[in-house]
Amino acid sequence: QVCVVFSEELKCWCRAVIKSVMYCTDHYRMECFLVDYAKYIFVKSKDVRVALEPFIQLPYRAKKCRLYRTRPVTLRIDLCEETAKI
């Protein structure tokens, strides 16, 4: 479910999806994924609001992606011979 959270870092209200909820000493903290900034942040429960329907209907500016069929490689650098190879 998409909700609206206040980001202290960005100083604005952002659309987010809540990933987890934790209880601190005097309040709840929520880990949220900002759908327009592709960032994870923690916010207090008092900084979470229900999103209005028109706000939810806007397309997200960030998308989660995966690299399909890529393989990790290692670059080996020999400083003595000044060469590099994969």
Sequence and secondary structure as in RCSB ss.txt:
>XXXX:A:sequence
QVCVVFSEELKCWCRAVIKSVMYCTDHYRMECFLVDYAKYIFVKSKDVRVALEPFIQLPYRAKKCRLYRTRPVTL
RIDLCEETAKI
>XXXX:A:secstr
 EEEEEETTTTEEEEEEEEEEEE SSSEEEEEEETTTTEEEEEEGGGEEE  HHHHHS  S      TT      
EEETTTTEEE 
